[in-house]
Amino acid sequence: MTMDRKYKFSWDHLGDIEAGRPNLGNTTRVEVYRLMQFTFRDIIEQHVGTKETDTIFYEAGLLAGKEFYTNMLTPQTDINDFVKQLQDTLKELGIGILRVEKADMEKGELILTVSEDLDCSGLPELDYEICSYDEGFIAALLECFAGIPFIVKEIDCWCTGDRTCRFSATAQK
């Protein structure tokens, strides 16, 4: 069965920001990003439930991470070069401050933190992690770099009382 898709993502559909926003440019406030993200999350959750919403956000993060890697990064073969480029790009774009606490690529295990992230830094405590989009985003970036899929799980979150979001990444061999 072939399904016509109206909203299939393409990097080209992001448009010409310079032409379209000659006065406002390519920046906006974090509140606006969060307004869009959390209203999407609310409406989707009303339609399909919490678990499926988290799955949808993880999968959207996977797609975004793949597209980000392809369009914003230069392929690297060394993990240190990859991490440095990713750190610089995420910071430059105001997405967050990435740190690697542990990286054992032979075992396919990493622990990463993202501070001052767009999704949750500064939110009130909620007793649960909310960065499922970030999980998918990081998983795709690691897969694009390493050529093998990763499962990424948030293990600490601003919303659970931590002051950084921490992610465990495990290669699927």
Steps between C-alpha positions, in 0.01 A plus 500: 500500500643835396414794717506854368680719747440869525765576764797274412805676639761647272781733605409710196157568655664705775499787253714802438507658845698804385244584229199415712611676819713795388429694821466228763767261371545142609459540876209477736453451873507166679143558623377492141679171428358351821152634423503308173656185648277474807177583318583229244577261785173585678278452195676184382475353851126572507465306174733204552610491866825572680702197394422542130570875526845428642558253215396761244733759652789247510441416134481870410831545682647214294397670178625838622833355611554332165415818311711712735800271452458503121444873465685664790804281569800380304550122526784404734678171562642583844261514797684797652474701177133410469422601858691829470317593180166403651570696820594810303196476270247438779638791700519733199136427415387543861376140526701407810840433648611142434748317720619141477546345843591153375570361155601143429440455130640144505218403738261745335421679827483873562371731770423850372361811662324795342477811714291810428302293248201635312255242631507520876771712665321728743171309511345406835558155644254247359626170645559356152740550209362681196780501245382215274561718193859555614543124550415439136707796381812374679437140388493608135812715531691208650370259238597733217849535647561135592297323231313289758173572680497624858231496765507817707320539831486808719616405849501845665290803408455858612137406563602229749709739705831476319651808346608331179348234279705179495464232237622142482576381148548133413590365157270232360734239356 
